[in-house]
Amino acid sequence: MCKDCRTRKQLLAALKQAEAKINELTAEKQRHATMIGTFSGLSSYGGQIPGENSEFAAEIDDRLNAQGELPDIDGCKQTQDELIKTKDFLEKVLDAVEDPIFVKDSKHRLVLANAAECSLTGRRREELLGCTVNDFFPEPLAEIFREMDELVLSTGLSQIFEQMVPDVGGRLRTWQTKKSLYVDPFGEKFVVGITRDVTESKQAEEDLRKRLMTLTQPSDDKAITFEALLDLEDLQRVQDAFSDISGIASIITTPDGTPITKPSNFCRLCKDIIRSTEKGRANCFHSDSVIGRQNPGGPIIQPCLSGGLWDAGASITVGGKHVANWLIGQVRTEGQDERRLLDYARTIGADEEEFAQALREVPIMPQERLEKIAQAMFVLANKLSLLAYQNLQQAKLLHEREQREERLRASLQEKEILLREVHHRVKNNLQIISSLLSLQSSKVLDQWALDLFMESRNRIAAMALVHEELYSAGDFSRVSLKKYLEKIVPRLANPASKENGPTCMLQLEEVELSIEKAVPFGLIINELVTNAVKHGFRECQKGELRVGAHLDGSILTVIVADNGPGLPPDFDLGSSETLGMQLVLGLARQIRGTFQAQNACGATFTLAFPLD
């Protein structure tokens, strides 16, 4: 388990323990207002509120005085002592957390701050308490913090946001803050915040993004760099370890000899004398480029073209492209001509005496041992080449997958737009048909024919509402049963042409219907509600229409009931010849459901069907 995880768990356990103790003490002495009384004269950690925040303390005192005179403090001293011990314990726990923690009241004033928060702001705790963000940050930034606080206070929902904020040294850092709401036993609201510096992680994400962008270029593109192929920190550790074990110098450079990694175990002669001169440094870079050239047959072992010490090199390649050199050496071999080496001091303009002293410090290594070390370096260089190539291929695969996902998202978005337009047009067309029926019905004088027109119009409207819900909700495969019934039942029960319609009583659960079942279900509800309005209520009676939906497992049961006279004594659901009942029975079978009718203080119809 990581250190942060353990710290957070310990903090949560301690906070729960402290909160339980405080609640116990508060309940015991609530009539004395012990908790607030202590807080009015003390900071959140038991220190006196400073004079510069006396207005803040005075406001708390005023609130206490409004509740009545406080009792003698000696009468609850034991409770006071226990509470202070609990708060001292909480202080130590919070100060042990490395992340800044703070608490603000509803007026955005700090009432608690741990040691990390004090370090972040560069102020002492007594200087922080009672202050607002305006005391630390410029107005534009302070306004952002206040808006986040208000959002937490008003909604009660936790909020997480990131913001660039200068530290005490003026350097911009990226901070991630989580703010949550806490309501104390007296109903006071507080914003509790915990902040974390995520600058390094954000920078790492940006570096990774840049590496991926570089790696997704073609393998022969010059934009591909060694830094994009391998993690330099890991590479530096490998190089340092190899140099420590072998006892010789090591460095990784670009193909032209420019260093990529930091030198490992460089001798004083090369690092402080030869490379400190302009000519010597240029010769070293040239030598590294020659010794590190591509040679698939093995390492190149030869004297350095600059100082003359023995070196070895191997190339690191990716897809046939030479991207880096791994160079080792800076050793003398037995019998090497020192006079030629010393002459090089004059060539590059170095101090000859110092050059000679540094040359004597260079270790002597047998040629056979140097060759073995060079061979090991060659094997590792090939492994790095393979690893870099694998990283390149993985990056390309990742890029191709992201492109496919992007194309898929674009395709899905196009289909969603198309489906939304289809449902919208179907709904509009159905509404046009419904409107045409309404217009045509105005010319019909026969009541029986007029009823047929209205029933047909209602059925079409029920189907149109399904399509309206589909494109409005954005989910083109499912419809919210609750929202659908809340719209269609009042429309059918209280049409504009009918006065004193029944009172609708809905008891609905949140259930989603597939489009295959939503249309048949809508038509069934249309028939049942229309039938209740038409036949279930006497003219002088104030009717009640009850519609309920309950989900038991995967079975949805819907009940439509009225308080009317009920069904006729000779009513037989199976032999009913009315178009409405025949339609209901047929649609119930279509959705693999059952349908029942009975008298229970009025007519009651029950539809049950599986959702899947």
C-alpha positions as CSV (number, residue, x, y, z in Angstrom):
1,M,0.0,0.0,0.0
2,C,1.3,3.4,-0.9
3,K,2.3,6.0,1.7
4,D,-0.5,8.4,0.6
5,C,-3.1,5.6,0.9
6,R,-2.0,4.7,4.4
7,T,-1.9,8.4,5.5
8,R,-5.4,8.9,4.1
9,K,-6.8,5.8,5.9
10,Q,-5.2,6.9,9.2
11,L,-6.6,10.4,8.7
12,L,-10.1,9.1,8.1
13,A,-10.0,6.8,11.1
14,A,-8.7,9.6,13.3
15,L,-11.3,12.1,12.0
16,K,-14.1,9.6,12.6
17,Q,-12.8,9.0,16.1
18,A,-12.6,12.7,16.8
19,E,-16.0,13.4,15.3
20,A,-17.6,10.7,17.4
21,K,-16.0,12.1,20.6
22,I,-17.0,15.7,19.8
23,N,-20.6,14.6,19.0
24,E,-20.8,12.7,22.3
25,L,-19.5,15.7,24.3
26,T,-21.8,18.1,22.3
27,A,-24.9,16.1,23.0
28,E,-24.0,15.9,26.7
29,K,-23.5,19.6,27.2
30,Q,-25.5,21.0,24.3
31,R,-27.6,23.2,26.5
32,H,-24.4,25.0,27.7
33,A,-23.3,25.6,24.1
34,T,-20.0,24.2,25.1
35,M,-18.6,23.6,21.6
36,I,-19.4,27.1,20.4
37,G,-18.3,28.7,23.6
38,T,-14.9,27.1,23.3
39,F,-14.7,28.1,19.6
40,S,-15.5,31.8,20.3
41,G,-12.5,32.3,22.4
42,L,-10.1,29.8,20.7
43,S,-8.8,29.2,17.3
44,S,-9.5,25.9,15.7
45,Y,-6.4,24.5,17.4
46,G,-6.9,26.1,20.8
47,G,-4.9,29.3,20.3
48,Q,-6.3,32.8,20.9
49,I,-7.7,34.5,17.8
50,P,-5.3,37.4,17.1
51,G,-6.2,41.1,17.4
52,E,-6.3,41.7,13.6
53,N,-9.2,39.2,13.4
54,S,-11.1,40.6,16.5
55,E,-14.1,41.4,14.3
56,F,-14.3,37.8,13.4
57,A,-14.2,36.7,17.1
58,A,-16.7,39.5,18.0
59,E,-19.3,38.1,15.5
60,I,-19.1,34.7,17.1
61,D,-19.5,36.3,20.6
62,D,-22.6,38.2,19.4
63,R,-24.1,34.9,18.1
64,L,-23.5,33.3,21.5
65,N,-25.0,36.2,23.4
66,A,-28.1,36.0,21.3
67,Q,-28.7,32.5,22.6
68,G,-28.6,33.6,26.2
69,E,-26.1,34.0,29.0
70,L,-23.5,31.2,29.2
71,P,-23.3,29.1,32.3
72,D,-20.4,29.2,34.7
73,I,-17.4,27.8,32.9
74,D,-16.4,25.8,36.0
75,G,-19.6,23.9,35.7
76,C,-18.5,22.2,32.5
77,K,-14.7,22.3,32.9
78,Q,-14.3,18.5,32.6
79,T,-16.2,18.6,29.3
80,Q,-14.1,21.5,28.2
81,D,-10.8,19.7,29.0
82,E,-11.9,16.6,27.2
83,L,-12.9,18.6,24.1
84,I,-9.6,20.4,24.1
85,K,-7.7,17.1,24.3
86,T,-9.8,15.8,21.3
87,K,-9.0,19.0,19.3
88,D,-5.3,18.7,20.2
89,F,-5.3,15.1,18.9
90,L,-7.1,16.2,15.7
91,E,-4.5,19.0,15.3
92,K,-1.6,16.6,15.4
93,V,-3.3,14.2,13.0
94,L,-4.0,17.0,10.5
95,D,-0.5,18.4,10.8
96,A,0.9,15.0,10.0
97,V,-0.8,15.1,6.6
98,E,1.6,16.4,3.9
99,D,-1.3,17.8,1.8
100,P,-2.7,21.2,2.7
101,I,-6.1,21.0,4.5
102,F,-8.4,23.9,5.4
103,V,-12.0,24.6,6.5
104,K,-14.0,27.8,5.7
105,D,-17.2,29.0,7.1
106,S,-20.2,30.1,5.1
107,K,-18.7,33.6,4.7
108,H,-15.5,32.1,3.2
109,R,-13.4,32.8,6.3
110,L,-10.7,30.2,7.3
111,V,-11.5,28.5,10.6
112,L,-9.0,25.7,10.4
113,A,-5.7,25.2,8.6
114,N,-3.1,22.5,9.0
115,A,0.7,23.0,8.9
116,A,0.9,22.2,5.2
117,E,-1.7,24.9,4.4
118,C,0.4,27.4,6.5
119,S,3.5,26.4,4.5
120,L,1.6,26.8,1.2
121,T,0.5,30.4,2.1
122,G,3.7,31.3,3.9
123,R,1.8,32.5,6.9
124,R,1.4,31.4,10.5
125,R,-1.8,29.7,11.6
126,E,-2.9,32.6,13.8
127,E,-2.4,34.9,10.7
128,L,-4.6,32.7,8.6
129,L,-7.7,32.2,10.8
130,G,-10.5,34.6,10.0
131,C,-8.9,35.6,6.6
132,T,-10.5,35.1,3.2
133,V,-9.0,34.3,-0.2
134,N,-9.0,38.0,-0.9
135,D,-6.2,38.4,1.7
136,F,-4.0,35.9,-0.3
137,F,-4.8,36.1,-4.0
138,P,-5.7,38.8,-6.6
139,E,-9.4,39.4,-7.3
140,P,-9.8,37.3,-10.5
141,L,-8.3,34.2,-8.7
142,A,-10.1,34.9,-5.5
143,E,-13.4,35.2,-7.3
144,I,-12.9,31.7,-8.8
145,F,-12.3,30.2,-5.3
146,R,-15.4,32.0,-3.9
147,E,-17.6,30.6,-6.7
148,M,-16.3,27.1,-6.0
149,D,-17.1,27.5,-2.3
150,E,-20.6,28.8,-3.1
151,L,-21.2,25.9,-5.3
152,V,-20.4,23.4,-2.5
153,L,-22.4,25.4,0.0
154,S,-25.5,25.6,-2.2
155,T,-25.5,22.1,-3.7
156,G,-23.9,20.0,-1.0
157,L,-21.9,18.2,-3.8
158,S,-18.2,17.8,-3.6
159,Q,-16.2,19.6,-6.3
160,I,-12.7,18.9,-7.7
161,F,-10.9,21.6,-9.7
162,E,-7.3,22.5,-10.8
163,Q,-5.8,25.9,-10.7
164,M,-2.4,27.5,-11.5
165,V,-1.4,29.3,-8.2
166,P,1.9,30.9,-7.4
167,D,3.7,29.5,-4.4
168,V,5.5,31.6,-1.7
169,G,8.5,31.9,-4.0
170,G,6.4,33.2,-6.8
171,R,6.6,30.1,-9.0
172,L,3.5,29.0,-10.7
173,R,2.3,25.5,-9.5
174,T,-0.7,23.4,-10.5
175,W,-2.9,22.6,-7.5
176,Q,-5.8,20.1,-7.5
177,T,-8.3,20.9,-4.7
178,K,-11.3,18.8,-3.6
179,K,-13.9,20.7,-1.6
180,S,-16.8,19.1,0.3
181,L,-19.6,20.3,2.6
182,Y,-19.7,19.7,6.3
183,V,-22.7,20.6,8.5
184,D,-22.1,20.7,12.2
185,P,-24.7,19.7,14.9
186,F,-26.0,23.3,15.0
187,G,-26.7,23.5,11.3
188,E,-23.7,25.7,10.4
189,K,-22.2,25.0,7.0
190,F,-18.5,24.7,6.3
191,V,-16.4,24.0,3.2
192,V,-13.7,21.4,3.9
193,G,-10.8,21.4,1.4
194,I,-7.8,19.3,0.7
195,T,-5.2,20.4,-1.8
196,R,-2.4,18.6,-3.7
197,D,0.4,19.8,-5.8
198,V,0.1,18.0,-9.2
199,T,2.6,20.1,-11.1
200,E,5.0,17.2,-11.7
201,S,2.3,14.7,-12.7
202,K,0.8,17.3,-15.1
203,Q,4.2,17.9,-16.6
204,A,4.7,14.1,-16.9
205,E,1.4,13.8,-18.8
206,E,2.4,16.6,-21.1
207,D,5.8,15.0,-21.7
208,L,4.1,11.7,-22.5
209,R,1.7,13.4,-24.8
210,K,4.6,15.0,-26.7
211,R,6.4,11.7,-26.9
212,L,3.4,10.0,-28.3
213,M,2.9,12.7,-30.9
214,T,6.6,12.3,-31.9
215,L,6.4,8.5,-32.0
216,T,3.4,8.5,-34.3
217,Q,5.5,10.0,-37.1
218,P,6.9,7.6,-39.7
219,S,10.0,5.7,-38.6
220,D,12.2,7.5,-41.1
221,D,11.0,10.9,-40.0
222,K,13.7,13.1,-38.6
223,A,11.3,14.3,-36.0
224,I,11.8,11.1,-34.0
225,T,14.3,11.7,-31.2
226,F,15.9,9.4,-28.7
227,E,14.2,11.2,-25.8
228,A,10.8,10.3,-27.3
229,L,11.7,6.6,-27.6
230,L,13.0,5.9,-24.1
231,D,12.6,7.4,-20.6
232,L,15.8,9.4,-19.9
233,E,15.5,8.9,-16.1
234,D,15.4,5.2,-16.4
235,L,18.2,5.3,-19.0
236,Q,20.4,7.3,-16.7
237,R,19.9,4.8,-13.9
238,V,20.9,2.0,-16.2
239,Q,24.0,3.9,-17.4
240,D,25.1,4.8,-13.9
241,A,24.7,1.2,-12.7
242,F,26.7,-0.2,-15.7
243,S,29.5,2.4,-15.0
244,D,29.6,1.5,-11.3
245,I,29.9,-2.2,-12.0
246,S,32.4,-1.9,-14.8
247,G,34.5,0.8,-13.2
248,I,34.8,2.9,-16.4
249,A,33.2,6.0,-17.8
250,S,30.0,5.9,-19.7
251,I,27.7,8.3,-21.6
252,I,24.9,8.2,-24.3
253,T,25.0,10.8,-27.1
254,T,23.2,11.6,-30.2
255,P,24.7,10.3,-33.5
256,D,26.8,13.5,-33.8
257,G,28.2,13.1,-30.3
258,T,26.1,15.6,-28.5
259,P,25.5,14.3,-24.9
260,I,22.0,13.0,-24.1
261,T,22.6,11.6,-20.6
262,K,24.8,13.0,-17.8
263,P,28.4,11.6,-17.7
264,S,28.9,8.6,-15.5
265,N,32.2,8.0,-13.7
266,F,34.1,10.4,-16.1
267,C,37.8,10.8,-15.3
268,R,39.1,14.3,-14.3
269,L,41.3,14.4,-17.4
270,C,38.4,14.2,-19.8
271,K,35.7,16.0,-17.8
272,D,37.7,18.9,-16.2
273,I,40.6,19.4,-18.6
274,I,40.0,18.2,-22.2
275,R,36.3,19.0,-22.4
276,S,36.8,22.3,-20.6
277,T,38.6,23.6,-23.7
278,E,36.6,24.5,-26.8
279,K,38.9,22.5,-29.2
280,G,39.0,19.5,-26.9
281,R,35.3,19.4,-26.5
282,A,34.7,19.6,-30.2
283,N,37.2,16.7,-30.8
284,C,35.5,14.6,-28.1
285,F,32.1,15.1,-29.8
286,H,33.6,14.1,-33.1
287,S,35.3,11.0,-31.6
288,D,32.0,9.9,-29.9
289,S,30.3,10.2,-33.3
290,V,32.9,8.0,-35.0
291,I,33.3,5.3,-32.3
292,G,29.5,5.1,-31.8
293,R,28.7,4.7,-35.5
294,Q,26.5,1.8,-36.7
295,N,28.3,-1.5,-36.7
296,P,26.0,-4.6,-36.5
297,G,28.9,-6.9,-36.1
298,G,29.9,-5.7,-32.6
299,P,31.3,-2.8,-30.5
300,I,33.9,-0.5,-31.9
301,I,37.0,-0.4,-29.7
302,Q,39.7,2.1,-30.4
303,P,41.6,5.1,-28.8
304,C,39.7,8.3,-28.5
305,L,40.3,10.7,-31.4
306,S,40.5,13.5,-28.8
307,G,42.6,12.6,-25.8
308,G,43.8,9.2,-26.9
309,L,42.4,7.1,-24.1
310,W,40.8,3.9,-25.0
311,D,37.1,4.0,-25.7
312,A,34.4,1.7,-27.0
313,G,31.0,2.4,-28.6
314,A,27.8,0.8,-29.9
315,S,24.9,2.3,-31.8
316,I,21.3,2.3,-30.8
317,T,19.0,2.0,-33.8
318,V,15.2,1.9,-34.3
319,G,13.9,0.4,-37.5
320,G,17.3,0.8,-39.2
321,K,17.6,4.5,-38.1
322,H,20.6,5.4,-36.0
323,V,19.2,7.4,-33.0
324,A,22.0,7.3,-30.4
325,N,25.5,6.2,-29.4
326,W,26.4,4.4,-26.2
327,L,30.1,5.1,-25.3
328,I,32.3,3.7,-22.6
329,G,36.0,3.9,-21.8
330,Q,38.5,6.6,-20.6
331,V,41.0,4.0,-19.6
332,R,44.7,3.5,-20.4
333,T,46.1,0.1,-21.6
334,E,49.4,-1.4,-20.7
335,G,52.3,0.0,-22.9
336,Q,50.3,3.0,-24.2
337,D,52.6,5.9,-25.3
338,E,52.2,8.6,-22.7
339,R,54.3,11.1,-24.6
340,R,51.7,11.4,-27.4
341,L,49.0,11.8,-24.9
342,L,50.9,14.7,-23.2
343,D,51.5,16.4,-26.5
344,Y,47.7,16.7,-26.8
345,A,47.7,19.2,-23.9
346,R,49.6,21.7,-26.1
347,T,47.3,21.0,-29.0
348,I,44.2,22.0,-27.2
349,G,45.8,24.7,-25.0
350,A,45.5,22.9,-21.7
351,D,47.9,23.3,-18.7
352,E,50.5,20.6,-19.3
353,E,51.4,20.0,-15.7
354,E,47.8,19.6,-14.7
355,F,47.2,17.5,-17.7
356,A,50.0,15.1,-16.8
357,Q,48.8,14.8,-13.2
358,A,45.3,14.0,-14.3
359,L,46.6,11.5,-16.8
360,R,48.4,9.6,-14.0
361,E,45.0,9.3,-12.3
362,V,43.4,7.5,-15.3
363,P,43.0,3.8,-14.5
364,I,45.0,1.2,-16.4
365,M,42.8,-1.7,-17.7
366,P,43.9,-4.9,-19.6
367,Q,42.8,-4.9,-23.2
368,E,41.0,-8.2,-22.7
369,R,38.8,-6.8,-19.9
370,L,37.9,-3.7,-21.9
371,E,36.8,-6.0,-24.7
372,K,34.5,-8.0,-22.4
373,I,33.0,-4.9,-20.9
374,A,32.5,-3.5,-24.4
375,Q,30.7,-6.7,-25.5
376,A,28.4,-6.4,-22.5
377,M,27.6,-2.8,-23.5
378,F,26.9,-3.9,-27.1
379,V,24.4,-6.5,-25.9
380,L,22.6,-3.9,-23.7
381,A,22.6,-1.4,-26.6
382,N,20.9,-3.9,-28.8
383,K,18.3,-4.5,-26.0
384,L,17.7,-0.7,-25.8
385,S,17.3,-0.7,-29.6
386,L,14.7,-3.4,-29.3
387,L,12.9,-1.7,-26.4
388,A,12.9,1.6,-28.3
389,Y,11.4,-0.1,-31.4
390,Q,8.7,-1.8,-29.3
391,N,7.9,1.6,-27.8
392,L,7.6,3.0,-31.3
393,Q,5.3,0.2,-32.4
394,Q,3.1,0.5,-29.3
395,A,2.8,4.2,-29.8
396,K,1.8,3.7,-33.4
397,L,-0.8,1.1,-32.4
398,L,-2.1,3.4,-29.7
399,H,-2.3,6.2,-32.1
400,E,-4.1,4.0,-34.7
401,R,-6.5,2.9,-32.0
402,E,-7.2,6.5,-31.0
403,Q,-7.8,7.3,-34.6
404,R,-10.2,4.4,-35.0
405,E,-12.0,5.4,-31.8
406,E,-12.3,9.0,-33.0
407,R,-13.7,7.8,-36.3
408,L,-16.1,5.6,-34.4
409,R,-17.2,8.4,-32.2
410,A,-17.7,10.6,-35.3
411,S,-19.7,7.9,-37.0
412,L,-21.8,7.3,-33.9
413,Q,-22.4,11.1,-33.6
414,E,-23.6,11.1,-37.2
415,K,-25.9,8.2,-36.5
416,E,-27.2,9.9,-33.4
417,I,-28.0,13.1,-35.4
418,L,-29.6,11.0,-38.1
419,L,-31.7,9.0,-35.5
420,R,-32.7,12.2,-33.7
421,E,-33.8,13.7,-37.0
422,V,-35.7,10.5,-37.9
423,H,-37.6,10.4,-34.6
424,H,-38.2,14.2,-34.9
425,R,-39.7,13.8,-38.3
426,V,-41.8,10.8,-37.4
427,K,-43.2,12.7,-34.4
428,N,-43.9,15.7,-36.6
429,N,-45.6,13.5,-39.3
430,L,-47.7,11.8,-36.7
431,Q,-48.7,15.1,-35.2
432,I,-49.7,16.4,-38.7
433,I,-51.9,13.3,-39.1
434,S,-53.4,13.9,-35.7
435,S,-54.0,17.6,-36.6
436,L,-55.6,16.6,-39.9
437,L,-58.0,14.2,-38.0
438,S,-58.9,17.0,-35.6
439,L,-59.6,19.3,-38.5
440,Q,-61.6,16.7,-40.3
441,S,-63.6,15.8,-37.2
442,S,-65.0,19.4,-37.1
443,K,-67.0,18.5,-40.2
444,V,-68.4,15.3,-38.7
445,L,-71.9,15.6,-37.2
446,D,-72.4,12.0,-36.1
447,Q,-71.2,11.5,-32.5
448,W,-70.3,7.8,-33.2
449,A,-68.0,8.8,-36.1
450,L,-66.6,11.8,-34.1
451,D,-65.6,9.4,-31.3
452,L,-63.8,7.2,-33.8
453,F,-61.9,10.3,-35.1
454,M,-60.9,11.2,-31.5
455,E,-59.8,7.7,-30.6
456,S,-57.6,7.5,-33.7
457,R,-56.1,10.9,-33.0
458,N,-55.3,9.8,-29.4
459,R,-53.6,6.6,-30.6
460,I,-51.5,8.6,-33.0
461,A,-50.6,11.1,-30.3
462,A,-49.5,8.3,-28.0
463,M,-47.1,7.0,-30.7
464,A,-45.9,10.5,-31.4
465,L,-45.0,11.0,-27.8
466,V,-42.8,8.0,-27.8
467,H,-40.7,9.4,-30.6
468,E,-40.7,12.8,-28.9
469,E,-39.3,11.2,-25.7
470,L,-36.7,9.3,-27.7
471,Y,-35.1,12.3,-29.5
472,S,-35.5,14.6,-26.5
473,A,-33.7,12.3,-24.0
474,G,-30.8,11.6,-26.4
475,D,-31.1,7.8,-25.8
476,F,-32.6,6.5,-29.0
477,S,-33.2,2.9,-27.8
478,R,-35.0,3.5,-24.5
479,V,-37.8,5.6,-23.0
480,S,-38.4,6.7,-19.4
481,L,-41.7,5.2,-18.4
482,K,-42.1,7.7,-15.6
483,K,-41.6,10.7,-17.8
484,Y,-43.8,9.3,-20.5
485,L,-46.8,8.5,-18.2
486,E,-46.4,11.9,-16.5
487,K,-47.0,13.5,-19.8
488,I,-49.6,11.3,-21.6
489,V,-52.0,10.5,-18.7
490,P,-52.9,14.1,-17.8
491,R,-53.3,14.9,-21.6
492,L,-55.8,12.0,-22.0
493,A,-57.6,12.4,-18.7
494,N,-58.1,16.1,-19.1
495,P,-58.6,17.0,-22.8
496,A,-59.3,20.5,-23.7
497,S,-62.8,19.6,-24.9
498,K,-63.8,18.2,-21.5
499,E,-64.4,20.1,-18.3
500,N,-64.0,18.8,-14.7
501,G,-61.8,15.9,-15.7
502,P,-60.7,13.3,-13.2
503,T,-57.9,13.8,-10.7
504,C,-54.8,11.9,-11.8
505,M,-52.9,10.1,-9.1
506,L,-49.6,8.6,-10.3
507,Q,-47.3,6.2,-8.4
508,L,-44.5,5.4,-10.8
509,E,-41.0,3.9,-10.4
510,E,-38.0,4.9,-12.6
511,V,-38.1,2.3,-15.3
512,E,-36.8,2.4,-18.9
513,L,-38.6,0.8,-21.8
514,S,-37.0,-0.4,-25.0
515,I,-38.4,1.2,-28.2
516,E,-39.8,-2.2,-29.2
517,K,-42.1,-2.2,-26.1
518,A,-42.5,1.6,-25.7
519,V,-44.9,2.0,-28.6
520,P,-47.2,-1.0,-27.8
521,F,-47.2,0.1,-24.1
522,G,-48.1,3.7,-25.1
523,L,-51.1,2.4,-27.1
524,I,-52.3,0.2,-24.3
525,I,-52.1,3.1,-21.8
526,N,-54.0,5.3,-24.3
527,E,-56.8,2.8,-24.6
528,L,-57.1,2.2,-20.8
529,V,-57.0,5.9,-19.8
530,T,-59.4,6.9,-22.6
531,N,-61.8,4.1,-21.6
532,A,-61.7,5.3,-18.0
533,V,-62.4,8.9,-18.9
534,K,-65.2,7.9,-21.3
535,H,-67.0,5.3,-19.3
536,G,-65.7,5.3,-15.7
537,F,-67.2,8.5,-14.3
538,R,-70.7,9.8,-14.0
539,E,-71.4,13.4,-14.9
540,C,-72.0,14.4,-11.3
541,Q,-69.1,12.5,-9.9
542,K,-65.6,13.9,-9.2
543,G,-63.5,11.1,-10.6
544,E,-60.1,9.8,-9.6
545,L,-57.8,8.0,-12.0
546,R,-54.9,6.0,-10.4
547,V,-52.0,4.8,-12.5
548,G,-49.2,2.8,-10.8
549,A,-46.1,1.1,-12.1
550,H,-44.0,-1.3,-10.1
551,L,-40.9,-3.3,-11.1
552,D,-40.4,-6.7,-9.4
553,G,-37.2,-8.2,-10.8
554,S,-37.6,-8.0,-14.5
555,I,-41.4,-8.0,-14.5
556,L,-43.1,-4.6,-14.8
557,T,-46.7,-4.4,-13.4
558,V,-48.8,-1.4,-14.5
559,I,-52.3,-0.8,-12.9
560,V,-54.9,1.6,-14.3
561,A,-57.9,2.1,-11.9
562,D,-60.8,4.5,-11.5
563,N,-63.4,5.1,-8.8
564,G,-66.3,4.8,-11.2
565,P,-69.2,2.3,-11.2
566,G,-66.9,-0.4,-12.4
567,L,-67.3,-3.0,-15.2
568,P,-70.7,-4.3,-16.2
569,P,-71.7,-7.6,-14.5
570,D,-71.6,-9.5,-17.7
571,F,-68.2,-8.1,-18.8
572,D,-65.9,-10.8,-20.2
573,L,-62.5,-9.7,-21.2
574,G,-61.9,-12.6,-23.5
575,S,-65.1,-12.2,-25.5
576,S,-65.1,-8.4,-25.7
577,E,-65.8,-7.2,-29.2
578,T,-64.8,-3.6,-28.7
579,L,-61.8,-2.4,-30.8
580,G,-60.1,-0.9,-27.8
581,M,-60.1,-4.1,-25.7
582,Q,-59.1,-6.2,-28.7
583,L,-56.2,-3.8,-29.4
584,V,-55.1,-4.0,-25.7
585,L,-55.1,-7.8,-25.7
586,G,-53.2,-8.1,-29.0
587,L,-50.6,-5.5,-27.9
588,A,-50.2,-7.3,-24.5
589,R,-49.5,-10.6,-26.3
590,Q,-47.0,-8.7,-28.6
591,I,-44.9,-7.7,-25.6
592,R,-45.3,-11.2,-24.0
593,G,-47.4,-9.8,-21.2
594,T,-50.6,-10.7,-19.3
595,F,-53.7,-8.5,-19.0
596,Q,-56.5,-8.7,-16.4
597,A,-59.6,-6.7,-15.6
598,Q,-61.6,-6.7,-12.3
599,N,-63.9,-4.6,-10.2
600,A,-62.4,-3.2,-7.0
601,C,-64.1,0.1,-6.0
602,G,-64.3,0.8,-9.7
603,A,-62.7,-0.7,-12.7
604,T,-59.1,-2.0,-12.3
605,F,-56.9,-3.1,-15.2
606,T,-53.6,-4.8,-14.6
607,L,-50.8,-5.3,-17.2
608,A,-47.7,-7.3,-16.5
609,F,-44.9,-7.9,-18.9
610,P,-41.1,-8.6,-18.9
611,L,-38.7,-5.8,-19.6
612,D,-36.1,-8.0,-21.3
